[in-house]
Amino acid sequence: MLHLQGDLQFVFDALFEMGVIEPVLNMDWKQGLEEINVGSPKLVRAIRIVNSCGRDRGLLRNELEKLDKSSLEILAMEVAREYADFHLRQALH
């Protein structure tokens, strides 16, 4: 599976500024997480875009704005999932 590279907070902040995060927090994540687990093409595309932008905030925002709502929601769930995994690993060490 492809993973987000770099600063997850940077991606989270971009999604937050775009108004993606709050609606996702209020969603039922079951279908989205199932889609992530089976290898969502939407997520793979979104991750490739994010990873190609590096730390260029303007480029990241421009590229994310080209994605449809569903792709952004799946990306937000993946950011949250990876962020939780990161913190879990930190807590275990």
C-alpha atoms as one frame of an Amber mdcrd trajectory, in Angstrom:
protein
   0.000   0.000   0.000   1.144   3.517  -0.800   1.663   5.847   2.173   1.750
   9.582   2.591   5.268  10.949   2.743   6.353  13.959   4.742   4.415  15.947
   7.282   0.905  14.610   7.909   0.018  17.827   9.737   0.778  19.764   6.541
  -1.743  17.667   4.586  -4.272  17.805   7.422  -3.992  21.602   7.523  -4.585
  21.880   3.771  -7.668  19.658   4.008  -8.905  21.589   7.027  -8.542  24.919
   5.228 -10.525  23.481   2.313 -13.391  22.541   4.655 -12.939  18.785   4.216
 -12.089  17.740   7.777 -15.155  18.805   9.748 -17.720  17.012   7.541 -15.529
  13.885   7.554 -15.461  13.900  11.356 -19.255  13.676  11.320 -19.407  10.838
   8.775 -19.740   7.100   9.257 -16.241   5.909   8.264 -17.107   2.245   7.754
 -17.453   2.392   3.951 -14.447   4.704   3.553 -12.181   2.505   5.672 -13.318
  -0.570   3.755 -12.458   1.227   0.509  -9.030   2.137   1.890  -8.377  -1.453
   2.985  -9.125  -2.910  -0.456  -6.858  -0.412  -2.218  -8.922   2.554  -3.304
  -7.816   3.939  -6.698  -9.077   7.348  -5.526  -6.788   7.189  -2.509  -3.779
   6.008  -4.515  -4.217   8.942  -6.898  -4.646  11.413  -4.025  -1.557  10.105
  -2.199   0.530  10.356  -5.358  -0.590  13.961  -5.771   0.191  14.816  -2.141
   3.590  13.119  -2.275   4.508  14.942  -5.479   3.782  18.375  -3.963   6.390
  18.214  -1.205   6.121  21.254   1.105   4.669  23.573  -1.552   1.440  24.644
   0.134   0.112  26.489  -2.916   0.743  23.563  -5.235  -0.806  21.130  -2.761
  -3.945  23.231  -2.449  -4.218  23.649  -6.243  -3.871  19.922  -6.820  -6.265
  18.933  -4.034  -8.898  21.306  -5.393  -8.902  19.261  -8.618 -10.054  16.151
  -6.737 -13.706  15.255  -6.237 -15.350  15.342  -2.817 -15.202  11.572  -2.354
 -11.452  11.472  -3.055 -10.839  14.258  -0.554 -12.899  12.463   2.087 -10.971
   9.211   1.584  -7.704  11.161   1.761  -8.795  12.817   5.021  -9.597   9.409
   6.508  -6.199   8.101   5.432  -4.432  11.107   6.976  -6.268  10.423  10.244
  -5.482   6.698  10.058  -1.782   7.242   9.387  -1.606   9.919  12.073  -3.186
   7.531  14.607  -0.782   4.742  13.588   2.169   7.108  14.007   1.078   8.120
  17.496   0.437   4.509  18.464   3.979   3.551  17.423   5.369   6.522  19.376
   3.436   5.506  22.492   4.762   1.936  22.295   8.392   3.077  22.285
